[in-house]
Amino acid sequence: MQQNQNRIKAVIFDWAGTTVDFGCLAPTLAFIRAFDRYGLRVSREDVRKHMGLSKREHIETMLREPGLSKAWRSIHGARVSAEDMDDIYEAFMGLLLDEVVSRSEPIPGVVDTVRDLRDRGIRIGSTTGYPREVMERLAPASSSRGYEPECLVCAGDLSEDRPSPFMIYENMIQLGVWPARSVVKVDDTRPGIEEGLNAGTWTVAVSLTGNEIGMDRDEFTELPDERRSQLVARANRKCEGMGAHYAIDGVQDLPDVIDEIEEFMLNRGMPDTRL
């Protein structure tokens, strides 16, 4: 049966930095501590450059960079191997599993926004760069605090992870929603936005609560006003550079964006780059 193609039928959210874990700190801190165990000092900025990839791919990408590759050879006397990367990943996973539950509280505005979307008849899905074993801890903890999407597709569930569109397609299949232009992908990372663009969905980049600023709520609000403004402006520029159709501070701003998208669809139809 033909579906109404001029309204949004599903929103597919990312997790850390978008709906939970203000500042996307659980994976960031776990990466820093895992690399430190092997003598490599990395900063939050080093880690954030590749956030949104599957976590094993994230480690490999970082270790292929000239600076870290050289540091590894200097410390360990040989080039980094696949086995070394597996060891770092195992260390990272142990640290991450301890971290995610403590950072499972929904970001302010998420629970109310999801309730509003459901009242409109919009389905709620999700994709994540976390593997299934992490989400088996994070999802129940988040659900107990009021946020539970209908669909969850994790890194490693399908043949390809972000930025391929496959996790979004799987959400659409499970939710029974089509066409792709009736779906909105919301994410705070470049691979997550590219995932949506590759799937043909609308894309909304989150700037304030996620990876681009990378601070928890208390840390951010304690900054001087001028510094906060500078960080938000910089994060917005980065989100614009991702190619998203829209950029917002956080999920609480999403309903107004969906209103604008639906008005746009009545006149133009297909998503195009708005920023």
Secondary structure, DSSP 8 states (H G I E B T S, - for coil): ----SSS--EEEE-SBTTTBSTTSHHHHHHHHHHHHHTT----HHHHHTTTTS-HHHHHHHHHTSHHHHHHHHHHHSS---HHHHHHHHHHHHHHHHHHHGGG-SB-TTHHHHHHHHHHTT-EEEEEEEEEHHHHHHHHHHHHTTT---S--EEETSSS--TTSSHHHHHHHHHHT---GGGEEEEESSHHHHHHHHHHT-EEEEE-SSSTTT---HHHHHTS-HHHHHHHHHHHHHHHHHTT-SEEESSGGGHHHHHHHHHHHHHHT-S-----
